Amino acid sequence: AVTEEELIEVKPEFMGFQTKGYVGAFPPKVEARIKLIVESPCLHLFSGTSKIGDMRIDLERPEATLNMDVFEFIKNNNWVWKFVLADPPYKVQDRFGLAKTYANPTPMNTIRQNILGNYLRSHAENVLWFDLASPCPRGFYRYKTWMYLLGSWHHVRALTWLKRKGERL
């Protein structure tokens, strides 16, 4: 049985609609929340059209400061970041139920989650993760989580603020 101390109050917010014409762009409410939280130096992985972050890594978007595969980038990056913002690719469906994918056709899977989790443990003090799930890699704890509702039959999205346990490695 779950005790009262173990219960977490969740207040979902309506996230609004993004109007940037790019499937993965942050809706204005989500972007505003992220801007209130992140501090420099900030690395933004899978940055898409966003201009949040000192370094933005995306495979193809011109708004990125570096166009390359995120997993290739983290293989050789040794910097430590105050914040890492991640909005990984996933499959989405249009209003007719047809699947769309981003330019990088490989959505997150267990192997990629583990690779990214290992990188974050060594290189991030805080992580903001915007996804269909609320991950918590080993070595971090969920500091805060916001649930965003789009409305209709769309997925709920989670913005999770992860903090490192203990001292920086």
Secondary structure by P-SEA (a helix, b strand, c coil): ccccccbbbbbbcccccccccccccccaaaaaaaaacccccbbbccccccccccbbbccccccccccccaaaaaacccccccbbbbbbbbbbbccccccccccccccccaaaaaaaaaaaaccccbbbbbcccccccccccccbbbbbbccccbbbbbbbbbbbccccc
